[in-house]
Each structure stands twice: as C-alpha cells, then as structure tokens.
Amino acid sequence: MSVNLNRVGGLEPPETTELDVLTAVTVFTSSDTYGRTVETIVVANIGAAPCEVTLEWVGASTAKIFWHKDIPAEDTVIISEIPILAQGTGKVRSIRATAEIVDVIWITCISSAQTKQSPVAS
C-alpha cells in the first residue's frame, strides 16, 4: 500500500541565520495569512570545535525543544525527518535556535508555502 500526499503551494527561498549570540535566535517565523511547512533544516558548524545546538518550536505561550545535538567541527547536519507545519495562529508560530559557541553555527530553514484555494463549486 502506498500513500501520495499532494501539497498546494511551492518552495520558498531558503532562510539562513547565523547564531551570533548565546541566547535563542529566531530562525523561522510563520505567517498570519497562510500556512508554511518547514521541510528541512540545515545546521552547519563552520568552527574548529564541536558545538551543541538546540532547536525549539515556539507557540503562543510555550516553547518546546524538538532537536538537540552536538554538531562536529566543520560539519553539516540535515534535519528532514518530520515536516513542521507553522501558522501564525497555530501551535507552532516560530522556530528558535541556540548554540553554545557564537559565530560558528549557521541555520538554514527550507520551507514551502500553502496557497489558498477557492472552494470547489458543486
């Protein structure tokens, strides 16, 4: 048995953020007008030492860690196991990242945007 999932919309330009502080940095923000799905997150360590990175989704009143890992020196990790649906009024409104070393971690979020469809006339 197989399942095909059709998504309405298309890929958006990648959003890349350097983690240049030791506090949480917003690396992705949802839209209030349409749904966005984070398809892949790329975490790159350009430093000479391993670096611990934490990702969390942020809702209206809560934040929840969904990924935490040491990134080896001069390495890249691709997170694509679970797409994350983000909506401005939904459970996931943004994604934040934190690194234990500044200026060595770059986060790239690759997302798709859903377009609104007109109701089908019957």
N, C-alpha and C positions, 0 to 999 in steps of 0.2 A: 504494500500500500504506500502511496506517496501523496504528498500534500503540496500544492502550489499556493503561495501567498502572493497576491497582487497588491502592490502599493501604488497609490495615486500620488504623483509628485515627482521630484527628482533630487539628485545630489546637489548640495550647496557647496560653495567654496570652503576649503578646509580653514579652520580657525586655529592658529598656533600662538601659544603663550609661553613666555619664559618665566620660570618661577624665580623671581629675583628678590624675594623676601622670605623670612622664615614662618610667616603666618599664611593662612589659607588664602589662595588666589582663585577667583572665579575664572574658569577656563571655558565655560559654555553657559549660555543663557537662553531660556526658552522664549517663545513668542506668545503674546496675549491673543493674537488673532488667528494663529494656525498651529497645528501640531508639528513638532520636529522630532525626528528619531536620530539618536546618536548611534551610528552604525559601527564605528570603530574609533578607538582612542589609541594614539601612538605616543609612547613615553620614551624620550631619548635622553640618555645621560652622556653629555659631552666632556665630562670631567675625568680626571685620572684616578678617581676612587669610587667604590660603590656608594650608592645613595639610596636611602629609604624614601619611598614615595607613597602617599596616601591619597586616594580619591574618595569623595563623598558626594552623594546627591543631596540637594537642599530643597526642602518643601516650604510650605507657608510658615510652619512653626517648628520644624525639626530638621536635623541633618543626620544622615546615616552613612557610615563607611561601607563602601561596596567593594573596595580593592585596596590592598596594602602589600607592598613588595619591595625588596632590595633590588635595585637596578644595577647590574655590573658596570664597571667603568667602561666608557666608550662603547656602550651597547644600546640597543633599541628593543623595546618590548611592544608588541601589538596586542591590544585587547579587543577581541571581536566576538567573544562567545555569546554575549547577550545584548541585543539592541535595547537601548533605553529610550522610552517614549517620554518626551518632555513637553509640557504645556504650561503656559503662564498661569492657568487657573487650576492645574492638576497637582498630583502628588510630587512630581519632580519638576522643579522650576529652574534649577541651575545645577552645575557640577563645579565643585571646588577641588583644588589640589594643594598638597603641602609636601615640601621636600625638606630633608634635614640639612642640606647644603644649598646655599644660594648660588645662582648664576650658572648652574650646570645641568639643570633639567628643563627640557622643552616638552610641552604637551600639545599635541595636535588632535583636535576633535573633527571627525568626518561625519557629517550629518546629512539627512535628507529632509525635505520639507513636504508636507502634505498640502495638496491644493484642494480648495473647496469644490465640491461637485454640485451641480444643480440636481434637484430631485427628479427622478425619472417619472415622466407622466404615464399614467395608466389608461 
